[in-house]
C-alpha cells in the first residue's frame, strides 16, 4: 500500500513538474517574442528619429507638386514627385532627376542628384503653401 501511495505521489509530482515546465517554456517563449517585437519597435522609432521624419509626414506630404515661381511666364512646368517611400523625382523640360526627401512638421527637404552633384532644397510651410527657403518666390502647388 505504501508503495502504491509513493507511486501515486510521484506521478502527481512528475505531472505537476511537467505542467510547470510547459508553463515556464511558454512564458519564456512569449517573453522572447515580446522582447523581439519591442526591440524592433525601438529600432524603427530610432531610425525615424534619425531620419528626422515619421511615416505620417511621408504619407501626408507625398504626391505630385508643380514648382511655381512668381513672375515666371515661360510655361515650362517644373514638377516634383514625392513618393511615400522617401524617394523623389524632379522633372523639368523633359529631363528627370532622382533623389530622396523627408518631411517633418511644416517642412519638406529634398535632395536631387543633379549633373554636378546633390542639389538640396528645403520648403517651409508659410502662408498656406510650401515656400523654398532659398527664394520666397519659389513654392510648391500640389496636384490633385
Buried (B, 14 or more C-beta within 10 A) or exposed (E): EEEEEEEEEEEEEEEEEEEEEEEEEEEEEEEEEEEEEEEEEEEEEEEBEEEEBBEEBBEEBBBBBEBBEEEEEEEEEBBBBBBEEBEBBBBEEEEEBEBBBBBEEEBBBBBBEEEEEEBEBBBBBEEEEBBBBEEEEBBBEBEE
